[in-house]
Amino acid sequence: MIVIGHGAGGRLTHELVERHFLKPLQNPALSAMLDSGCVGDLAMTTDAFVVTPRFFPGGDLGRLAVAGTVNDLVAVGAIPIGLCAAFILEEGLALEELDRLVASMAATAREAGVEVVAGDTKVVPRGACDGAFITTSGVGRLDPGFRPEPARIQTGDAVLVTGTLADHGVAVMACREGLRLGGELRSDVAPLRVLVDALRDADLEVHAMRDPTRGGAAQCLFELAQGAQRRVVLREQAIPVAAPVRAACELLGLDPLYVANEGKLMVVLPEAQAEQAVALLRAQPLGAHAAIIGQVEDGTPGCELITALGGRRSLRMASGELLPRIC
Amino acid sequence: MIVIGHGAGGRLTHELVERHFLKPLQNPALSAMLDSGCVGDLAMTTDAFVVTPRFFPGGDLGRLAVAGTVNDLVAVGAIPIGLCAAFILEEGLALEELDRLVASMAATAREAGVEVVAGDTKVVPRGACDGAFITTSGVGRLDPGFRPEPARIQTGDAVLVTGTLADHGVAVMACREGLRLGGELRSDVAPLRVLVDALRDADLEVHAMRDPTRGGAAQCLFELAQGAQRRVVLREQAIPVAAPVRAACELLGLDPLYVANEGKLMVVLPEAQAEQAVALLRAQPLGAHAAIIGQVEDGTPGCELITALGGRRSLRMASGELLPRIC
């Protein structure tokens, strides 16, 4: 039976995908399990967005639907060509709300330099869906000279993150639950094309990229480690987490490494290029808090953390419910 | 406020799309309002499928999700490159049912000679969606020598349909409502690539194609007439409708011209090529009941019917509720 955890991006999602999708639909593009399916010189991706509430500090369902799909394209190095958007709307939704969501999609698409070139709308009776779901698909052109994928990761590579972790998940959860926590909690949802363009334009040899959405940074690094068949070792103290987010996580018993992001990329590249990459990222507002957080080592594929006290702790693949409907 | 009719494919859908999507998202590919958005040499399309029940005579949600998207690609003359599928699943859905749906998608994709190269799964809590929704997107390569679009329609062109009308809508409705009607009612849901390939391979000069889904043949012909800025005149007696479907429509007060199809194409081409096209279509099982049903005339854009008694009746754009959740 389908349980909430099947959609949480962790171990259960992984098992569901492996057993119930990859096997019956098997083909190389799908089985590569990248952020986009790559066919010839094209990258294709799709994501259904069911976030609740639909408006939250820092963003909304519309911005999320465009940014999430753009980020899946740029994470495989593709240059976006066009997006499609399919709306499932519940009878009774206010047209004013639809207008706000579509305006937000339009603005986010402009920000990412891409257009929504096809769409579809279905309406279901009251009670058959919760307000509005948007599924966005995207197509991009692959650049043969810039094809990051986990299999290219080398021992000794540096692991970067383009900014602070856990902003999106904590902001949506606090908004949903009406929690009044200290400091400003805002989703980081943003299209990251500009960051990837900066790395590509500098001819950096990016070995892998991934956007740490559901399941958070930990799940993302796990998947990179599996693809690389190597070990990712993080320095806990190097991981950027904004103070209010850290405080909220402590209060709520959440580990920021497992909380969803919607405006961040994990980047793996040669250690010798890491400082230059961080400088390029920091030159962009969306990458202002970029940091080197770890490195790739030989060993059993997996992910571990060097704690502030110098101990080593293995990370587990995300499991359980996490935060449902976070994206 | 969103009402059921906004998703029915008729006048209300048209107004919703014009005012609330085309305006804020404006760009040439979207505004062309073809079955797929065309960008450079690529066609892109997306459709959300929310049909209920998910299994019905002749098909299921999975087959519908693949066929619907393939048909939107081939209707603009594109050769499918790849599909993406995004699942929104309700907590509690049986995994056995998911497996049946995915197996059906895989089989239908094989039938259409295309693969599902990317996917996504979201799970929402019980009550937040009705069972399972699948959004399928597709990308195809446009053939510069075969680019049907309504603006190419000429006065005197013949209008063909590739088979009987209204099978899908009547079958789903009868199944949903538990109606025991005479004869076999089966959905026509099928990927129509083979039919379009037959026309292309014969170098026929196809001026326009469209698949008459929501809103039925009438809505589809209306859109062709608008795009052509001409009049489509149908001969009522030439329109193929299977006897049990005709009987069911009479009983239920439905006009088969307004009922959804999922395995048919309307084709407009020069009158001189019409007989050859019908012969080519009839040589395929999916086109066995292909027929010439009308022609294009000069005049106010619109659609009219020459009745069995020789009278002329203007068709109206579909409006109102029609059949919700038919696809």
Interface residues (C-beta under 8 A of the other chain):
Chain A: M1 I2 V3 I4 G5 H6 G7 A8 T13 L16 V17 H20 F21 P24 L25 N27 A29 L30 S36 G37 C38 V39 G40 L42 M44 T45 T46 D47 A48 F49 V50 I81 G82 C84 A85 A86 F87 I88 L89 E90 E91 G92 L93 A94 L95 L98 D99 V102 A103 M105 A106 A109 E115 V116 V117 A118 G119 D120 T121 K122 V123 V124 P125 G127 A128 C129 D130 F133 T135 S137 V139 P324 R325 C327
Chain B: M1 I2 V3 I4 G5 H6 G7 A8 T13 L16 V17 H20 F21 P24 L25 N27 A29 L30 S36 G37 C38 V39 G40 L42 M44 T45 T46 D47 A48 F49 V50 I81 G82 C84 A85 A86 F87 I88 L89 E90 E91 G92 L93 A94 L95 L98 D99 V102 A103 M105 A106 A109 E115 V116 V117 A118 G119 D120 T121 K122 V123 V124 P125 G127 A128 C129 D130 F133 T135 S137 V139 P324 R325 C327
